[in-house]
């Protein structure tokens, strides 16, 4: 099966359409107000009217009140919830739809935390103090390889068209996630970069 590609931080219809045209499997919408790629649910609702149902829709949340997450997920018919904060396993399990947790790989101690969560997928990202993803810092790929024992791995953190082939060869992830590495500016994608990134990623199948 080819490596799946998630284009994250979609903020407008044009970028969403371009990502789909370039071959993205998943689109990520960031509902965290502290992110430069934050997008309001009402904007996402309009975007999704133009997106094929075969494209998986992922909502990104950071320490959000549970009922707010549920309301957005139901209203937008999100396929997956991505939790990027300090959410507990009980919190995640109470959502009533597929979810996965993102872990910032500081050191091997993070594996003890990973083992507490039970979901099909998990995401790994670079560790940057007080930052919840989207930093552009490259993840520790050695730790990422070890994390695969805890679920189907989404590799994120500092990926771009120039390093994606080496990243996939090194980690052999189930999927890759990119935001800043395919942007012209924060929240605005570059179609050429997306096409180059996705084409390179799709060469691989595991």
Backbone as CSV, one residue per row, in Angstrom:
resi,resn,N_x,N_y,N_z,CA_x,CA_y,CA_z,C_x,C_y,C_z
1,UNK,0.839,-1.196,0.000,0.000,0.000,0.000,0.880,1.254,0.000
2,UNK,0.620,2.202,-0.902,1.421,3.430,-0.937,1.298,4.209,0.369
3,UNK,2.345,4.924,0.699,2.324,5.787,1.873,1.220,6.837,1.701
4,UNK,0.411,7.009,2.733,-0.639,8.027,2.684,-0.030,9.403,2.931
5,UNK,-0.653,10.423,2.336,-0.170,11.790,2.504,-1.301,12.672,3.037
6,UNK,-1.004,13.335,4.144,-1.949,14.308,4.723,-1.372,15.706,4.549
7,UNK,-2.140,16.562,3.911,-1.774,17.973,3.815,-2.512,18.683,4.943
8,UNK,-1.771,19.227,5.862,-2.364,19.803,7.066,-2.321,21.334,7.021
9,UNK,-3.197,21.933,7.815,-3.234,23.384,7.888,-3.904,24.030,6.701
10,UNK,-4.899,23.350,6.136,-5.666,23.918,5.023,-6.555,25.048,5.559
11,UNK,-6.497,26.208,4.927,-7.278,27.356,5.401,-8.224,27.936,4.357
12,UNK,-8.143,27.430,3.113,-8.977,28.019,2.060,-9.305,26.977,0.995
13,UNK,-10.332,27.245,0.225,-10.808,26.294,-0.775,-9.777,26.024,-1.857
14,UNK,-9.100,27.057,-2.341,-8.129,26.866,-3.416,-7.039,25.875,-3.041
15,UNK,-6.520,25.997,-1.840,-5.473,25.079,-1.393,-6.020,23.671,-1.216
16,UNK,-7.250,23.562,-0.743,-7.856,22.241,-0.557,-8.011,21.536,-1.898
17,UNK,-8.501,22.249,-2.886,-8.687,21.674,-4.223,-7.343,21.289,-4.829
18,UNK,-6.357,22.157,-4.682,-5.023,21.863,-5.213,-4.442,20.609,-4.552
19,UNK,-4.601,20.500,-3.236,-4.063,19.338,-2.519,-4.699,18.049,-3.027
20,UNK,-5.995,18.079,-3.218,-6.707,16.894,-3.728,-6.251,16.578,-5.144
21,UNK,-6.144,17.597,-5.985,-5.707,17.398,-7.366,-4.300,16.810,-7.434
22,UNK,-3.465,17.161,-6.455,-2.083,16.671,-6.436,-1.970,15.262,-5.865
23,UNK,-3.065,14.753,-5.304,-3.055,13.371,-4.837,-3.086,13.157,-3.338
24,UNK,-3.408,14.189,-2.556,-3.481,14.032,-1.096,-4.586,13.043,-0.725
25,UNK,-4.330,12.275,0.323,-5.318,11.315,0.828,-6.147,11.885,1.965
26,UNK,-5.539,12.790,2.725,-6.200,13.389,3.877,-5.945,14.897,3.878
27,UNK,-6.935,15.645,4.362,-6.775,17.079,4.565,-6.948,17.367,6.049
28,UNK,-6.057,18.191,6.595,-6.123,18.541,8.005,-6.555,19.985,8.203
29,UNK,-7.496,20.186,9.134,-8.009,21.518,9.432,-7.732,21.815,10.900
30,UNK,-7.025,22.914,11.152,-6.530,23.213,12.489,-7.489,24.148,13.216
31,UNK,-8.105,23.636,14.266,-9.059,24.430,15.043,-8.429,25.022,16.304
32,UNK,-7.114,24.950,16.400,-6.399,25.512,17.545,-6.152,26.998,17.301
33,UNK,-6.738,27.840,18.149,-6.678,29.290,17.931,-5.256,29.836,17.971
34,UNK,-4.343,29.127,18.633,-2.965,29.594,18.738,-2.104,29.300,17.528
35,UNK,-2.674,28.669,16.519,-1.906,28.293,15.332,-2.045,29.336,14.225
36,UNK,-0.970,29.598,13.479,-1.076,30.499,12.321,-1.923,29.889,11.208
37,UNK,-2.244,28.602,11.353,-3.074,27.920,10.352,-4.492,27.654,10.874
38,UNK,-4.848,28.385,11.922,-6.190,28.232,12.486,-7.249,28.587,11.442
39,UNK,-8.309,27.787,11.414,-9.413,28.049,10.492,-10.727,27.825,11.240
40,UNK,-11.697,28.722,11.111,-12.961,28.546,11.820,-13.814,27.455,11.185
41,UNK,-14.621,26.767,11.987,-15.454,25.672,11.466,-16.352,26.084,10.309
42,UNK,-16.875,27.296,10.360,-17.784,27.730,9.286,-17.066,27.824,7.942
43,UNK,-15.785,28.190,7.962,-14.996,28.222,6.724,-14.762,26.805,6.214
44,UNK,-14.443,25.902,7.133,-14.208,24.506,6.751,-15.479,23.905,6.151
45,UNK,-16.614,24.252,6.700,-17.879,23.710,6.190,-18.072,24.067,4.719
46,UNK,-17.725,25.284,4.360,-17.840,25.710,2.965,-16.820,24.995,2.088
47,UNK,-15.611,24.826,2.589,-14.560,24.126,1.835,-14.992,22.693,1.534
48,UNK,-15.539,22.022,2.535,-15.855,20.604,2.391,-16.985,20.333,1.396
49,UNK,-17.746,21.336,1.076,-18.793,21.166,0.063,-18.200,20.852,-1.306
50,UNK,-16.936,21.232,-1.503,-16.278,21.065,-2.801,-15.261,19.929,-2.809
51,UNK,-15.171,19.195,-1.709,-14.149,18.150,-1.588,-14.790,16.764,-1.735
52,UNK,-14.219,15.868,-2.536,-14.784,14.523,-2.711,-14.880,13.784,-1.385
53,UNK,-15.936,13.002,-1.193,-16.096,12.261,0.065,-15.007,11.218,0.302
54,UNK,-14.288,10.847,-0.738,-13.214,9.853,-0.586,-12.000,10.421,0.150
55,UNK,-11.894,11.733,0.226,-10.788,12.379,0.929,-11.105,12.412,2.422
56,UNK,-10.203,11.882,3.233,-10.444,11.850,4.675,-10.220,13.234,5.285
57,UNK,-11.149,13.625,6.137,-11.129,14.948,6.749,-10.718,14.816,8.214
58,UNK,-9.660,15.535,8.588,-9.103,15.439,9.937,-9.195,16.790,10.639
59,UNK,-9.726,16.793,11.841,-9.757,18.003,12.655,-8.656,17.970,13.686
60,UNK,-7.887,19.054,13.791,-6.782,19.126,14.746,-7.219,19.977,15.935
61,UNK,-7.066,19.405,17.131,-7.486,20.083,18.353,-6.364,20.048,19.385
62,UNK,-6.301,21.104,20.198,-5.302,21.193,21.266,-6.000,21.601,22.561
63,UNK,-6.143,20.651,23.470,-6.720,20.928,24.786,-8.064,21.667,24.691
64,UNK,-8.898,21.197,23.797,-10.211,21.812,23.565,-11.267,21.142,24.438
65,UNK,-12.219,21.925,24.894,-13.320,21.380,25.692,-14.013,20.284,24.891
66,UNK,-14.291,19.158,25.532,-14.758,17.960,24.830,-16.020,18.202,24.018
67,UNK,-16.988,18.893,24.584,-18.239,19.099,23.856,-18.037,19.938,22.607
68,UNK,-17.098,20.864,22.662,-16.785,21.674,21.476,-16.227,20.788,20.363
69,UNK,-15.339,19.872,20.731,-14.775,18.942,19.747,-15.886,18.100,19.122
70,UNK,-16.754,17.570,19.956,-17.842,16.720,19.466,-18.760,17.501,18.540
71,UNK,-19.100,18.711,18.918,-19.996,19.540,18.092,-19.394,19.811,16.725
72,UNK,-18.112,20.161,16.690,-17.446,20.439,15.410,-17.347,19.158,14.578
73,UNK,-16.987,18.061,15.239,-16.823,16.788,14.519,-18.121,16.337,13.878
74,UNK,-19.215,16.480,14.595,-20.521,16.065,14.077,-20.969,16.993,12.959
75,UNK,-20.851,18.285,13.185,-21.319,19.261,12.199,-20.567,19.146,10.878
76,UNK,-19.260,18.900,10.950,-18.436,18.840,9.742,-18.261,17.413,9.215
77,UNK,-18.803,16.436,9.952,-18.672,15.023,9.574,-17.204,14.652,9.385
78,UNK,-16.401,15.010,10.375,-14.970,14.709,10.316,-14.742,13.205,10.404
79,UNK,-13.758,12.727,9.657,-13.443,11.297,9.661,-12.528,10.929,10.817
80,UNK,-11.627,11.846,11.182,-10.676,11.589,12.269,-10.468,12.855,13.091
81,UNK,-10.187,12.632,14.361,-9.817,13.707,15.270,-8.350,13.521,15.638
82,UNK,-7.567,14.580,15.513,-6.147,14.544,15.859,-5.940,15.419,17.087
83,UNK,-5.479,14.812,18.180,-5.280,15.542,19.422,-3.805,15.835,19.621
84,UNK,-3.493,17.124,19.747,-2.104,17.558,19.761,-1.690,18.182,21.085
85,UNK,-2.537,18.031,22.104,-2.220,18.664,23.384,-1.957,17.663,24.482
86,UNK,-2.576,17.904,25.628,-2.364,17.070,26.806,-3.581,16.185,27.092
87,UNK,-4.315,15.833,26.055,-5.543,15.060,26.215,-5.267,13.672,26.786
88,UNK,-6.098,13.241,27.709,-5.934,11.926,28.339,-6.567,10.841,27.478
89,UNK,-6.209,9.573,27.718,-6.859,8.481,26.992,-8.377,8.477,27.184
90,UNK,-8.849,8.728,28.386,-10.293,8.742,28.640,-10.982,9.841,27.846
91,UNK,-10.358,10.989,27.780,-10.886,12.112,26.990,-11.024,11.703,25.521
92,UNK,-9.972,11.128,24.977,-9.975,10.735,23.562,-11.022,9.661,23.288
93,UNK,-11.113,8.685,24.176,-12.038,7.569,23.967,-13.504,7.987,24.037
94,UNK,-13.762,9.125,24.667,-15.153,9.572,24.852,-15.717,10.287,23.631
95,UNK,-14.921,10.445,22.576,-15.345,11.258,21.435,-16.341,10.566,20.505
96,UNK,-16.357,9.248,20.517,-17.344,8.552,19.707,-17.037,8.476,18.231
97,UNK,-15.812,8.784,17.854,-15.394,8.604,16.451,-13.885,8.418,16.405
98,UNK,-13.354,7.940,15.283,-11.921,7.643,15.227,-11.049,8.847,15.594
99,UNK,-10.000,8.573,16.336,-9.081,9.622,16.757,-7.665,9.059,16.800
100,UNK,-6.704,9.949,16.853,-5.323,9.540,17.133,-4.623,10.682,17.847
101,UNK,-3.572,10.331,18.555,-2.848,11.290,19.382,-1.510,11.612,18.730
102,UNK,-1.111,12.861,18.832,0.206,13.293,18.368,1.141,13.387,19.564
103,UNK,2.341,12.852,19.389,3.345,12.856,20.454,4.598,13.577,19.979
104,UNK,5.086,14.472,20.800,6.329,15.187,20.489,7.505,14.383,21.048
105,UNK,8.407,14.000,20.168,9.468,13.060,20.533,10.662,13.770,21.157
106,UNK,10.605,13.928,22.473,11.731,14.533,23.192,12.795,13.487,23.492
107,UNK,12.355,12.337,24.036,13.264,11.246,24.370,12.441,9.966,24.505
108,UNK,13.092,8.885,24.933,12.410,7.591,25.000,11.328,7.529,26.069
109,UNK,11.313,8.466,26.963,10.279,8.480,27.995,8.880,8.630,27.399
110,UNK,8.809,9.187,26.193,7.506,9.383,25.555,6.820,8.055,25.247
111,UNK,7.600,6.984,25.112,6.996,5.690,24.792,6.095,5.197,25.918
112,UNK,6.429,5.519,27.162,5.562,5.151,28.273,4.216,5.818,28.164
113,UNK,4.199,7.033,27.673,2.938,7.758,27.481,2.158,7.166,26.315
114,UNK,2.861,6.849,25.229,2.203,6.265,24.055,1.457,4.985,24.401
115,UNK,2.049,4.184,25.267,1.476,2.873,25.579,0.121,2.970,26.266
116,UNK,-0.226,4.148,26.764,-1.501,4.328,27.467,-2.668,4.563,26.502
117,UNK,-2.354,4.881,25.256,-3.390,5.231,24.276,-3.645,4.051,23.350
118,UNK,-4.920,3.836,23.031,-5.303,2.710,22.186,-6.054,3.227,20.956
119,UNK,-5.317,3.479,19.898,-5.939,3.880,18.633,-5.160,3.234,17.498
120,UNK,-5.786,3.124,16.352,-5.149,2.452,15.217,-3.917,3.222,14.749
121,UNK,-4.012,4.548,14.759,-2.930,5.398,14.271,-2.294,6.147,15.431
122,UNK,-1.084,6.642,15.207,-0.483,7.616,16.107,0.404,8.520,15.275
123,UNK,0.588,9.728,15.752,1.422,10.691,15.039,2.620,11.057,15.900
124,UNK,3.774,11.217,15.264,4.946,11.720,15.968,5.382,13.028,15.334
125,UNK,5.834,13.935,16.181,6.243,15.262,15.746,7.507,15.651,16.510
126,UNK,8.158,16.690,16.067,9.355,17.166,16.745,8.994,17.777,18.092
127,UNK,9.912,17.648,19.035,9.692,18.279,20.332,10.251,19.698,20.316
128,UNK,9.374,20.652,20.534,9.773,22.051,20.716,8.994,22.544,21.925
129,UNK,9.703,23.017,22.933,9.054,23.415,24.180,7.968,24.460,23.941
130,UNK,6.799,24.211,24.539,5.651,25.121,24.498,5.068,25.292,23.096
131,UNK,5.406,24.390,22.191,4.831,24.454,20.835,4.071,23.168,20.555
132,UNK,2.883,23.310,19.955,2.049,22.147,19.648,2.053,21.874,18.147
133,UNK,3.225,21.553,17.610,3.330,21.217,16.193,3.467,22.449,15.318
134,UNK,3.698,22.177,14.018,3.784,23.256,13.044,5.026,24.122,13.177
135,UNK,6.086,23.571,13.762,7.288,24.373,14.006,8.295,24.333,12.872
136,UNK,8.207,23.317,12.016,9.190,23.162,10.953,10.450,22.447,11.390
137,UNK,10.528,22.076,12.675,11.692,21.358,13.194,11.566,19.879,12.826
138,UNK,12.658,19.280,12.379,12.642,17.884,11.938,12.575,16.954,13.151
139,UNK,11.706,15.969,13.055,11.516,14.985,14.110,12.731,14.047,14.208
140,UNK,12.951,13.505,15.392,13.991,12.494,15.606,13.520,11.197,14.933
141,UNK,14.106,10.870,13.794,13.628,9.720,13.020,13.953,8.394,13.691
142,UNK,15.006,8.343,14.474,15.332,7.114,15.186,14.235,6.789,16.202
143,UNK,13.807,7.775,16.963,12.702,7.570,17.904,11.407,7.274,17.156
144,UNK,11.229,7.890,16.006,10.019,7.657,15.210,9.925,6.192,14.791
145,UNK,11.044,5.609,14.376,11.035,4.195,13.990,10.606,3.320,15.163
146,UNK,11.096,3.632,16.345,10.750,2.848,17.522,9.280,3.001,17.901
147,UNK,8.696,4.142,17.568,7.298,4.405,17.920,6.323,3.546,17.124
148,UNK,6.783,2.933,16.036,5.874,2.155,15.183,5.263,0.962,15.904
149,UNK,5.854,0.544,17.012,5.286,-0.585,17.752,3.950,-0.231,18.408
150,UNK,3.628,1.054,18.464,2.412,1.478,19.152,1.246,1.780,18.212
151,UNK,1.442,1.626,16.906,0.343,1.864,15.974,0.858,2.247,14.594
152,UNK,-0.067,2.393,13.666,0.282,2.838,12.319,0.764,4.278,12.405
153,UNK,1.986,4.493,11.959,2.679,5.750,12.238,2.454,6.835,11.187
154,UNK,2.023,7.987,11.664,2.007,9.215,10.877,3.275,9.978,11.240
155,UNK,4.143,10.178,10.281,5.370,10.930,10.516,5.143,12.386,10.127
156,UNK,5.401,13.275,11.074,5.320,14.706,10.795,6.527,15.379,11.415
157,UNK,6.656,16.676,11.173,7.750,17.434,11.763,8.856,17.762,10.783
158,UNK,8.823,18.959,10.224,9.913,19.428,9.372,10.027,18.762,8.019
159,UNK,8.977,18.097,7.574,9.037,17.441,6.263,8.834,18.464,5.143
160,UNK,9.484,18.207,4.017,9.370,19.096,2.856,9.742,18.307,1.602
161,UNK,9.586,18.886,0.417,9.892,18.136,-0.809,11.339,17.675,-0.913
162,UNK,12.248,18.348,-0.210,13.663,17.998,-0.307,14.051,16.823,0.590
163,UNK,13.374,16.649,1.713,13.788,15.576,2.629,12.791,14.429,2.747
164,UNK,11.674,14.500,2.020,10.625,13.499,2.220,11.091,12.092,1.827
165,UNK,11.874,11.967,0.773,12.324,10.631,0.363,13.240,10.008,1.422
166,UNK,14.161,10.781,1.934,15.059,10.277,2.975,14.269,9.940,4.243
167,UNK,13.296,10.766,4.578,12.479,10.526,5.767,11.734,9.200,5.656
168,UNK,11.131,8.956,4.514,10.359,7.724,4.331,11.283,6.508,4.298
169,UNK,12.408,6.638,3.621,13.366,5.529,3.589,13.864,5.195,4.993
170,UNK,14.029,6.212,5.822,14.578,6.022,7.162,13.558,5.440,8.136
171,UNK,12.321,5.915,8.059,11.307,5.564,9.057,10.315,4.512,8.562
172,UNK,10.045,4.493,7.257,9.036,3.610,6.671,7.683,3.760,7.390
173,UNK,7.135,4.972,7.389,5.876,5.226,8.083,4.669,4.751,7.283
174,UNK,3.556,4.669,7.952,2.275,4.360,7.308,1.795,5.569,6.505
175,UNK,2.061,6.762,7.039,1.606,7.999,6.404,2.551,9.136,6.781
176,UNK,2.511,10.200,5.993,3.297,11.398,6.287,2.364,12.600,6.323
177,UNK,2.772,13.576,7.116,1.943,14.762,7.343,2.811,15.996,7.133
178,UNK,2.311,16.939,6.348,3.095,18.142,6.075,2.190,19.367,6.120
179,UNK,2.756,20.461,6.636,2.042,21.740,6.649,2.982,22.818,6.105
180,UNK,3.891,23.290,6.978,4.771,24.379,6.576,5.696,24.058,5.423
181,UNK,6.058,22.790,5.259,6.997,22.411,4.209,6.475,22.552,2.799
182,UNK,5.155,22.787,2.663,4.581,22.970,1.321,3.823,24.299,1.238
183,UNK,4.307,25.279,1.991,3.628,26.576,2.024,4.435,27.692,1.364
184,UNK,3.689,28.679,0.873,4.293,29.921,0.407,4.454,30.880,1.582
185,UNK,3.505,30.805,2.526,3.529,31.559,3.775,2.612,30.823,4.738
186,UNK,2.695,31.075,6.046,1.879,30.313,6.996,0.383,30.319,6.645
187,UNK,-0.134,29.110,6.427,-1.547,28.977,6.101,-1.878,29.077,4.621
188,UNK,-0.897,29.381,3.788,-1.102,29.499,2.338,-0.189,28.492,1.637
189,UNK,-0.796,27.517,0.964,-0.007,26.456,0.339,0.577,26.881,-1.007
190,UNK,1.599,26.156,-1.403,2.253,26.334,-2.691,1.970,25.073,-3.507
191,UNK,1.210,25.198,-4.575,0.789,24.019,-5.337,1.981,23.228,-5.859
192,UNK,3.002,23.915,-6.344,4.178,23.227,-6.879,4.840,22.378,-5.795
193,UNK,4.978,22.946,-4.593,5.593,22.205,-3.490,4.735,21.001,-3.094
194,UNK,3.424,21.191,-3.068,2.543,20.070,-2.723,2.658,18.950,-3.738
195,UNK,2.670,19.315,-5.002,2.753,18.304,-6.063,4.071,17.542,-5.978
196,UNK,5.154,18.265,-5.762,6.475,17.645,-5.660,6.536,16.718,-4.442
197,UNK,6.030,17.179,-3.319,6.036,16.402,-2.085,5.232,15.121,-2.241
198,UNK,4.016,15.246,-2.735,3.132,14.086,-2.852,3.667,13.082,-3.864
199,UNK,4.166,13.563,-4.993,4.719,12.670,-6.006,5.869,11.859,-5.447
200,UNK,6.757,12.507,-4.700,7.891,11.788,-4.111,7.429,10.775,-3.053
201,UNK,6.473,11.194,-2.214,6.008,10.306,-1.150,5.317,9.062,-1.716
202,UNK,4.581,9.262,-2.794,3.788,8.170,-3.362,4.633,7.129,-4.107
203,UNK,5.927,7.392,-4.225,6.805,6.376,-4.815,6.936,5.150,-3.895
204,UNK,6.686,5.369,-2.620,6.945,4.340,-1.616,5.682,3.564,-1.252
205,UNK,5.866,2.274,-1.053,4.766,1.403,-0.661,5.301,0.353,0.285
206,UNK,4.604,0.164,1.407,5.067,-0.792,2.414,3.932,-1.759,2.782
